[in-house]
Amino acid sequence: MDMLAREAQEALRKRSQRLRARALAFADELAAEAGALTESERQELSAIDAALARIDGGEFGNCARCGGAIGRHRLRAIPEARHCLTCSAAER
């Protein structure tokens, strides 16, 4: 695994742990409610889990749409990014 993937993996795991800890902290208080995380936080956690799976599967850094490289700067800024800048702009 290259250095960028290791950096991303570490950052993603920290964010995942923070979100999961938040969910657990509110679990007792919100036992009667649907969940402790907001929809945005659930989506973020899902994106993090998917990115970690891509790292483990050796697919990290490849655009899910075109298959090209996502780019180091983009991955450092958004390690859970699934698309390169070109494909990301095309989806908007």
Contacts in CASP RR format, 6 or more apart in sequence:
PFRMAT RR
TARGET T0000
AUTHOR 0000-0000-0000
METHOD contacts of the structure
MODEL  1
MDMLAREAQEALRKRSQRLRARALAFADELAAEAGALTESERQELSAIDA
ALARIDGGEFGNCARCGGAIGRHRLRAIPEARHCLTCSAAER
1 9 0 8 1.000
1 55 0 8 1.000
1 58 0 8 1.000
4 72 0 8 1.000
4 75 0 8 1.000
4 76 0 8 1.000
5 55 0 8 1.000
5 58 0 8 1.000
5 60 0 8 1.000
5 61 0 8 1.000
7 76 0 8 1.000
7 79 0 8 1.000
8 51 0 8 1.000
8 55 0 8 1.000
8 60 0 8 1.000
8 75 0 8 1.000
8 76 0 8 1.000
8 79 0 8 1.000
9 52 0 8 1.000
9 55 0 8 1.000
11 79 0 8 1.000
12 48 0 8 1.000
12 51 0 8 1.000
12 52 0 8 1.000
12 55 0 8 1.000
12 79 0 8 1.000
12 80 0 8 1.000
13 52 0 8 1.000
15 44 0 8 1.000
15 48 0 8 1.000
16 45 0 8 1.000
16 48 0 8 1.000
16 49 0 8 1.000
16 52 0 8 1.000
19 37 0 8 1.000
19 41 0 8 1.000
19 44 0 8 1.000
19 45 0 8 1.000
19 48 0 8 1.000
20 45 0 8 1.000
22 36 0 8 1.000
22 37 0 8 1.000
22 41 0 8 1.000
23 35 0 8 1.000
23 36 0 8 1.000
23 37 0 8 1.000
23 41 0 8 1.000
24 36 0 8 1.000
25 36 0 8 1.000
26 35 0 8 1.000
26 36 0 8 1.000
27 35 0 8 1.000
27 36 0 8 1.000
29 36 0 8 1.000
30 36 0 8 1.000
37 45 0 8 1.000
44 80 0 8 1.000
47 80 0 8 1.000
47 82 0 8 1.000
48 80 0 8 1.000
50 80 0 8 1.000
50 82 0 8 1.000
51 60 0 8 1.000
51 79 0 8 1.000
51 80 0 8 1.000
51 81 0 8 1.000
51 82 0 8 1.000
54 60 0 8 1.000
54 61 0 8 1.000
54 62 0 8 1.000
60 75 0 8 1.000
61 69 0 8 1.000
61 70 0 8 1.000
61 71 0 8 1.000
61 75 0 8 1.000
61 81 0 8 1.000
62 68 0 8 1.000
62 69 0 8 1.000
62 70 0 8 1.000
63 69 0 8 1.000
63 70 0 8 1.000
63 82 0 8 1.000
63 83 0 8 1.000
63 84 0 8 1.000
63 87 0 8 1.000
64 82 0 8 1.000
64 83 0 8 1.000
65 82 0 8 1.000
65 83 0 8 1.000
65 84 0 8 1.000
65 87 0 8 1.000
65 90 0 8 1.000
65 91 0 8 1.000
66 84 0 8 1.000
66 86 0 8 1.000
66 87 0 8 1.000
67 84 0 8 1.000
68 84 0 8 1.000
69 84 0 8 1.000
70 81 0 8 1.000
70 83 0 8 1.000
70 84 0 8 1.000
71 84 0 8 1.000
74 81 0 8 1.000
74 84 0 8 1.000
74 85 0 8 1.000
75 81 0 8 1.000
81 88 0 8 1.000
83 91 0 8 1.000
END
